[in-house]
């Protein structure tokens, strides 16, 4: 996953904000975890989010995400 927005004010890689946006291209079996509140959007592929199958077009909202790709996946996570 690559952070494209947000982070601490003492860094110059992204616009500083408490909200972060991460994007990633995941291979099958790769995992992503997020502690705390999140919104995730599957833009391509399939995976399992907190024990439930998700597919492209699904929007997931909750606390403490554990996501595992079951095929090539493009994922956007806002936290």
C-alpha positions in Angstrom: 0.0 0.0 0.0 1.2 3.5 -0.8 0.1 6.5 1.2 -1.1 9.3 -1.2 -2.7 11.6 1.3 -2.2 12.4 5.0 0.3 12.0 7.7 2.3 14.0 10.2 3.0 17.7 9.7 6.8 17.1 10.0 7.0 15.2 6.7 7.0 16.4 3.1 5.8 13.2 1.2 2.1 13.9 1.4 -0.3 16.7 2.5 -0.4 16.6 6.3 -3.7 15.4 7.7 -5.0 13.0 10.4 -7.0 11.3 7.7 -4.9 9.1 5.4 -5.6 7.6 2.0 -3.6 4.6 0.8 -3.9 2.8 -2.5 -2.5 -0.6 -3.4 -2.3 -3.3 -6.0 -2.3 -6.6 -4.2 -1.4 -10.1 -5.4 -3.4 -13.2 -4.3 -2.7 -14.0 -0.6 -1.3 -10.6 0.2 -2.8 -9.0 3.4 -3.5 -5.5 4.6 -4.5 -4.5 8.1 -5.8 -1.2 9.5 -6.1 -0.4 13.1 -9.1 1.8 14.0 -11.9 3.3 11.9 -11.6 2.9 8.1 -13.5 3.0 4.8 -12.1 0.7 2.0 -13.1 0.5 -1.6 -12.3 -2.5 -3.8 -11.9 -1.1 -7.3 -10.7 -4.4 -9.0 -10.6 -8.1 -8.0 -11.7 -10.1 -5.0 -10.7 -10.6 -1.5 -11.8 -11.4 2.1 -12.4 -8.4 4.5 -12.8 -9.4 8.1 -14.0 -12.8 7.1 -16.5 -11.7 4.4 -15.9 -12.0 0.6 -15.7 -8.7 -1.2 -15.5 -8.0 -4.9 -14.9 -5.0 -7.2 -17.3 -2.2 -6.5 -17.7 -3.1 -2.8 -17.4 -0.3 -0.2 -16.4 -1.6 3.3 -16.7 0.5 6.5 -15.8 -0.5 10.0 -13.1 -0.7 12.7 -9.9 -2.8 12.5 -9.6 -4.1 8.9 -8.0 -7.4 8.0 -8.0 -7.8 4.2 -6.6 -10.7 2.2 -6.6 -10.7 -1.6 -7.9 -13.9 -3.2 -7.0 -12.6 -6.7 -5.2 -9.5 -8.1 -6.9 -6.6 -6.2 -6.8 -2.8 -6.4 -7.7 -1.4 -3.0 -8.2 2.1 -1.6 -8.2 2.6 2.1 -9.2 5.8 4.0 -8.5 5.9 7.7 
